[in-house]
């Protein structure tokens, strides 16, 4: 880890506070119509239309073994840029709520404990502390690495 503060987007999944690197975020959308993909793995089982481009939609709650209630007025889709098979790709991430973009001081970020977490430690890049809140920094490469079905088909979505 570096001594530089880390700019992150804070979001909520089932009341838990998570963060992703803000520089990966391309846009934040209200929930849009989702086209189901029959036979797809549950984690990435839908496609969305983002300005005429087909983008796979991932539900991180499924990776963390959380309940997946229907979207609410606070639900958002965070469109990120990532690497899949060495190529740049956009992926939508469902979030129950997006809070803010903020900086976390490098000194406030600690390595992921090997025990005591209910989630896979390889999905976590670190644990940040802000005030009395713990913020789980997600390792999107690790989370998305097991989702080879993130490649969207070439046809437009309706």
N, C-alpha and C positions, 0 to 999 in steps of 0.2 A: 504494500500500500504506500501511497505517496503522502507528502506533507500538505499537498494542495487540498483545499476544500472540494467536496464532490457535489456537483449540482444534480439533484434528483427530483423526480416526479413522485409525490406521495399519493398512494391510492389505497383503497380499502377493499378487502375481500372477506366477507362474513365477519366484519367488525375488527379484523386484524389489520395492522398497519404495515404496508410493504412499500418499497421504493425501487424505481428503475432509473438508470442513468438518463437524465433529461436530454442529452444530445442524441439519443436514439429515437426520441419521440418526434414523429412527423406531424401528427395532428390528433386532436381529441374530438370524438364525435358523439352526438346523442346516439342512442341505440337505433339502428336502421334495420330494414327488413333483412332477414338472414335466410339464405337458401341452404336447406339441409342437403348433405351429401350422403346418400344411402350407402351403407356399408363402411363408412369412415369410422376411424377410432373416435370414441367419445370426446377426447381432449380437443380434437380439431375436426368437428363434424359439420362445419358450416362455412359458407362463403358470403362475403359482402361486396357491394359495389362501392368503391371509393373513387369518385370522379371518373367513372367509366372504366376503372381498372378492377380486375378480380383480385380480391385479397382474402386469404384463408383467415378464419376466425378461431382463436384458441381460447379455451376457458381454463384459466389457471386454477380455479377452484377445484377442478377435477384432478389436477396433478397433486394438489395438497389434501385430497380426500375430504373436501368440504361439501356441504349441501349446495345445491344449485337452484335456488328459488328463481321464479321469473323476474325479469328486469323491473326496476322501479323507476320513479321519476329522477332519481340520482344516478342511475346506471349509466356508464359511458363505455365507449370503445376507444382504446388507446392504440393508435396505429404507430407501430415502431418499424425501424429499419434494422435488419439483422443479416447474418450470413447463413445461407443454407447450401450445403455442398459447395462451399467456396464462392457462391454467387450472392450478390446483394438481393434481398427480398423484403417485401413489406408483409407484416403480419398484424392482424387486429387482435387485441387482448381485451376480453371482457373485464370490466371493473365494476364493483358494486357502487363505488364512489371515487371520484378523483378529488383530492384535497387541494394540492398546491405544488408549485415548483419552489424548491428551497435549497440551500446549501447545508451540507453536513460537514462539520470540521473533521479533518482527518483524524485528529486525536479522539474523536467521539466514536470512531468506527473500530470495532474489535473483530477478530477472527471468529468464525462460526464455531460454537462449542460442539464437541463431538457427541456429547450426550445432553439430554434435557430438552431437545427440540422435538416437536411432534412431526416435523417435516424432514425429508431427506436433506442431509447436510450438504450434499453436492449441488443442490438447487439454490443454496444460500451463499452469496458472495461475502457477507459480513453482517454484523448487527450494529446498527447505529443507535446512538442515544441522543435524544433532544428533550431537555427538561426531564420529565418523569416518564416519557414515552420511549419504548424500544421500537426501532424501525428495522424491519427485516429487508436487507438489500438482496434483491433477486439476481441470480446468475442466469440470465436469459439464454445464453449459449447452452448451458447444461440442460435447462428445462426443455428447450426446443430441439436439442440434439436427438432426442429419442422420438421425435415426431417427423419422420421422413415423409409423412403424407401432407406436409405443409405446402408442397408445390401445388399451386392452383392450376386448373385446366385453362386452356387458352380462350374458351368461349366467354362472351360477356354474360354478366348476371343481370337479371331483370329488374 
